[in-house]
């Protein structure tokens, strides 16, 4: 029979059952008549012929049943009957149904919510065409393998010499623009990119066009592409924006395009020093050939697209050859530098992969525990249905038919629990997004999509089979004869062992999760106790963006930017007069802000380093009074004062780490250093170490320079002030002072140092809080499961306890007996869980700070807490068993 005909016949049998049954009766009766006619011809009477045919062919009802069950429609009809029966059965037990559905909804919902996050960040392909061909290229230090930004001149040579990439493009994430002519001056975060940057990513403009190659040259780059958000919010979504002139940094720029709404530059925030969301884009406009100084400044991030059919390994070998060429050609700058090609997708999520998969595994364990509890409920319910199952077996039900019925009932629970869980996840995901760390990559791509729906469906099916398999296996052990006896015991042999195994498993899982949460919590607590090296209370910060009138054309050299010094002095004078302000100062790079800079230096009197080898230190331009305002200790010498200006002797201050590394026991105060063969500067002070990059990062060498003596332009200074009152109470006065001194100076990112420190540990806090929630949930589920199992087992042993009391057992003895049995299960679960906890601790070792993965105190504390909570959950049923009335117990069945 063809497939189409089979479908038609099956559908007709489902929807026209009476007609099909009548036709089948007529067909079978007709067949009997024909067979009887043959026997009549052989000399039999009609009555004897019919009787003989029926004896030969068997029962017509059996034949009809065989015909009906031969088609696929029989399975559908049986399944529909099982669904209806399952719904009726669950409706009769509303308490059981509610508990089971809510437990499933919690387990499936939390798994779906966390999978949605993991899917958006780790599993989704990058939002670009052929994302597997996208890589990032980095300069790699041969000494330690660390990756760093790329010098413009090196990028130029990579572009010219490689043979493995269709396109190579660079982005400079540091330009800022001040938009004038539309009310208050507005600071816009900018990025300068190669002309083929967007085409490399496969991005097409929502309006206008991409940059042209001729616009990617110095002097021809006064064009701009707007982000969709900037176009919408700063320019009202004007459809005629393309071709309009904008005044940016007091210069005219022409708008040539608007990016699409869904464009997102996928990267780690640390790649661009927390600047991976840009308001506008301009051409990079590198000189061709590049200037010599552009080989010593490392400011670019480089993207590339592999040629079709070129594997990454071949591209890496190609770039190794390019690096070797540059090492020979430019030993002073590139002697110790290689090139690393890293797949873009892997690079972006490298720092969060372990944490997210750990959370997904944790929530999966919670679901397993939920399944174990539901399996226990179903086992209890199976006992009450034992006679029903025995009756079905006695009437001829096969094991396959029973399995279909029981699994269908499990699937009914799953359908309701999964649907409710998916609804819960859809509501939970927006809440989770609000609490995600700001520096989490690809957070904008976290949505409930088809992949999430497929995951929820498969998870629900797996869950239904998982918790439905135990009652199914138990049903196979039913003895129909024994179960149908009046007053027969209803305890299925082996259920106690199964229930005990489930409890042991739950305790083991709880042990694993609680240990992981304990380690993460202690790690976070240790991290938060780290002194950042400065005060955090009552300190307010505000970042400014200075327009071109202060930068003197970005000329290089000390004393070229007196306008900045004059602006800072006037503003500080006003700010210090604000009521409640105790002190104020300027800095270029705020601690823990993600913005940083480094410079090479020489020490007077020391032998010169080999060609291509440099001593490098972090570079911190700060103003007079900065150390005092921030509460940074001055260990030796002095800090910066108002007299440390352009025309004064050049001075610097260093931190303790730099003093130890380069001077050892010698006092560095009075020693001299210089940058790039420039003028010598005298070390006037040694200050305490400050955690600039992160509380968990060890401070390295840092060198502070007075703001007035910096050789370069620092056009984005941050003002910091200490107040005797709440910082929020001086914000309006600070804004007013800035607008009076510099009407065209935008101010943004007003934050307290306490907020900045809190943001710096956001990822650690998020993963710790999430894992802790799952661990506590696991502890609760395990406790409920243990309580339920112990209660059931005690009810089954009521008669036994009555006999024990009748022959003289005390309540205390019974209490110790029951608690001892519970302790045995809990002890076995903790021992098994310790093995899993050790494996988990090893896998999350890179996420821990200040503690070892096998912290003895944490393991011991978790074991003790879990044992106490589990025994408390067992105490109530144990106490009930100890108070049993022997007269009642002996009549109990």
Secondary structure, 3 states (H helix, E strand, C coil): CCHHHHHHHHHHHHHCHHHHHHHHHHHHHHHHHHHHHHHHHCCCCHHHHHHHHHHHHCCHHHHHHHHHHCCHHHHHHHHHHHHHHHHHHHHHCHHHHHHHHHHHHHHHHHHHHHHHHHHHHHHCCCCCCCHHHEEEEEEEECCCCCEECEEHHHHHHHHHHCCCEEEEEEEECCCEEEEECCCCCEEEEEEEECCCHHHHHCCCCCEECCCCHHHCCCCCCCEEEECHHHHHHHCCCCCCCCCCEEEECCEEEEEEEECCCCCCCCCCHHHHCCCCCCCEEEECCCCCCCCHHHHCCEEEEEEEEECCCCCHHHHHHHHHHHHHHHHHHCHHHHCCEEEEEEEHHHHHHCCCHHHHHHHHHHHHHHHHHHHHHHHHHHHHHHHHCHHHHHHHHHCCCCHHHHHHHHHHHHHHHHHHHHHHHHHHHHHHHHHHHHHCCCCCCCHHHCCCCHHHHHHHHHHHHHHHHHHHHHHHHHHCCCCHHHHCCCCCCCCCCCHHHHHHHHHHHHHHHHHHHHHHHHHHHHHHHHHHCCCCCCCCCCEEEEEEECCHHHCHHHCCCCCCCHHHHHHHHHHHHHHHCCCCEEEEEEECCCCCCCCCCEEEEEECCCCCCCCCCCEEEEEEEECCCHHHHHCCCEEEECCCCCCCCCCCCCEEEEEHHHHHHHHCCCCCCCCEEECCCCCCEEEEEEECCCCCCCCCCCCCCEEEEEHHHCCCCCCCCEEEEEECCCHHHHHHHHHHHHHHHCCCCEEEEEEEHHHHHHHHCHHHHHHHHHHHHHHHHHHHHHHHHHHHHHHHHHHHCHHHHHHHHHCCCCHHHHHHHHHHHHHHHHHHHHHHHHHHHHHHHHHCHHHCCCCCCCCHHHHHHHHHHHHHHHHHHHHHHHHHHHCCCHHHHHCCC
